[in-house]
Amino acid sequence: MQLSEIDFGKAVPIEGYGTGFFRIAGAAVRAPLMVGKAGAKPWGGYSDVANLLAFCADVDVLFVGTGREISHIPADFRAALEAEGLGVEVMSSPSACRTYNVLLSEERRVAAALLPVE
């Protein structure tokens, strides 16, 4: 198998995650997180939809990581995102991290809203 290093250019990938944290740009962030091409910011969870929408202004698809296991997101949260034309994909946070990085490396317009793995 041939492996090649991925070049993200100036985009910010998710370097890792673990119990209660995400690693972004060499730093561990111990909170729910919004991450996109330009960087990462704390996210207030499902009730913080306005900040998430502002963060995703130039995004086509948002990956919502629901923690260790996939779970349903609140219907009003999904409806608010979709009303703004944002595609929403719900998955576990580990899956959301991996999927985000793959599509980011393809220069897609993606972001992730992640709840930590507990």
C-alpha positions in Angstrom: 0.0 0.0 0.0 1.3 3.4 -0.9 0.7 6.2 1.5 1.0 9.8 0.7 0.9 12.9 3.0 -2.2 15.1 2.6 -1.6 18.8 2.1 -4.4 20.9 3.6 -2.8 24.1 2.4 -4.0 26.9 4.7 -7.1 24.9 5.8 -7.3 23.7 9.4 -7.8 19.9 9.8 -8.7 18.0 12.9 -5.5 16.4 14.0 -7.0 14.1 16.6 -9.5 13.5 19.3 -9.9 11.7 22.6 -12.0 11.6 25.7 -13.2 15.1 26.2 -11.0 16.9 23.6 -10.2 17.6 20.0 -6.7 18.5 18.7 -6.6 21.5 16.4 -3.4 23.2 15.2 -1.4 21.4 17.9 -3.6 22.4 20.8 -6.1 20.4 22.7 -9.6 22.0 22.8 -11.7 20.6 25.7 -15.2 21.8 24.6 -17.8 21.4 21.9 -16.2 22.8 18.8 -17.0 24.3 15.4 -14.3 23.8 12.9 -14.0 25.0 9.3 -11.4 25.9 6.7 -10.4 29.1 8.5 -10.1 27.6 12.0 -11.9 26.4 15.1 -14.1 28.1 17.7 -16.0 26.9 20.8 -19.6 25.9 20.1 -22.4 26.2 22.6 -24.2 23.0 21.4 -27.6 22.6 19.8 -28.9 25.9 21.3 -26.1 27.9 19.7 -27.5 27.8 16.2 -27.0 31.5 15.4 -23.3 31.4 15.9 -23.0 28.1 14.0 -24.9 29.6 11.0 -22.6 32.6 11.0 -19.6 30.3 11.2 -20.9 28.3 8.2 -21.7 31.2 6.0 -19.5 29.8 3.1 -20.2 26.1 3.7 -22.2 23.7 1.7 -22.2 20.7 4.1 -22.0 20.6 7.9 -21.1 17.4 9.7 -22.6 17.2 13.2 -20.7 14.9 15.5 -22.9 13.7 18.3 -20.2 12.3 20.6 -19.1 8.6 20.9 -22.3 7.3 19.3 -24.6 8.6 16.6 -27.8 10.0 18.0 -30.7 12.2 16.8 -30.2 15.9 16.8 -33.1 18.2 17.8 -35.6 18.7 15.0 -35.6 22.5 15.4 -31.8 22.6 15.2 -31.8 20.7 12.0 -34.7 22.7 10.5 -32.8 26.0 11.3 -29.7 24.8 9.5 -31.6 23.4 6.5 -33.7 26.6 6.2 -30.4 28.4 5.4 -29.6 26.0 2.7 -27.0 24.1 4.7 -26.7 20.3 4.1 -26.6 18.5 7.4 -25.0 15.1 8.0 -25.3 13.6 11.5 -22.7 11.0 12.7 -20.6 10.1 15.6 -17.9 12.7 16.4 -15.0 10.3 15.3 -16.7 9.7 12.0 -17.4 13.4 11.6 -13.8 14.2 12.2 -12.6 11.7 9.6 -15.2 12.7 7.0 -14.5 16.4 7.5 -10.7 15.9 7.0 -11.2 13.9 3.8 -13.5 16.4 2.2 -11.4 19.3 3.4 -8.4 17.8 1.7 -10.5 17.8 -1.5 -11.1 21.5 -1.0 -14.8 21.1 -0.4 -16.8 23.7 1.4 -17.4 21.8 4.7 -17.4 22.4 8.4 -18.0 20.3 11.5 -19.9 21.0 14.7 -18.6 18.5 17.3 -19.6 17.3 20.7 -16.7 15.6 22.6 -16.4 11.9 23.0 -17.0 11.2 26.7 
